Every structure is written in structure tokens, then in C-alpha cells.
């Protein structure tokens, strides 16, 4: 905060201090979410950009026509629109876990969708509209058993309760600093 200089670009004192602060923040973020290493932390502008990064890099490389992506009906546009766009581009199949009348995801339908062999499952950990906290650990376990990669939108959960990526065994987690009284324009993708 007191070393105003471009990071990774200079060898003078302020640049070196700014770079050290920047990289130390990556270490703190990794510790905060239980990552094994700061190398698993990618800075983005927000959770939306983090999800887009997964969709348009990992998704474009690993998904092909006919592959199934499972989402839920409670997704924020940030975790819906990128998959719709990629589905249109690559001819992917999108299927959705419905929300029951009690505002919980229908886990029976989720298990049925997993029997169809999805390549990716993406869901919100905590709904920004309903406040529903999804059973992420169990959903990740079941998705992995089905052979799917899992992305969790943690924009609401990470600021509200302890989220441990190793305990969840999630492949990707996206969240934003501004939801935790941090600066606007800073997001994180764990992967």
C-alpha cells in the first residue's frame, strides 16, 4: 500500500516492494481458501471474468460437440451466459438441476443428470438471490465420481463462511474481492 510502482517491471526499491506485496497477497489468498500453493491462484477482475476464463480456455480446449455441461436453475448470469455462449459455439448440451419449492436444488435430478456423463458441472455454492447454501462437498464428490470437472461460483460463499478448496475437492473456484470489502476490480480464480 505504500509502494506505488508497477509490479514485475522494475528493479528499483518501490517496484521490488510492490511486487513482493502483490505476490504475498497471492500467498494469503491461497491460505485463505486452503489452496496447496499460491501457484493455484489466478488474479482476474472479478468472479465473472474468472468463470469466463474457465469457459473460454479450459472449456474450448476440453469440450466438444455433444458434450454435456450441467448447471442449475439458480445460477447468476455470470455462471450461465458463458456456458450458453460456449454451447452455441461448440454445440454442447446444457442441462439444469431444478430448484424445488423449498429453494433447494433437486438432488435426485442432479444424480440423474450425472448418469448422463457430463464433462463439466458448474454451480453456485450460495445463491445471491435465494440465500440457499448448496451441499457443495457432496455435489463435487458425486460429479467427480461421474467423471466431471467441477467449477463452483463462490462469489457469495467465500465472503460469508470458510471455504476450503481441498476439503471441497473442487477443480475451479471463482470469487471477487469487492464482496468482502476489498477493492472493486479484483477477482480470483482458483484452479
Order of alpha helices (4+ residues) and beta strands (2+ residues): alpha-beta-alpha-beta-alpha-beta-alpha-beta-alpha-beta-alpha-alpha-beta-beta
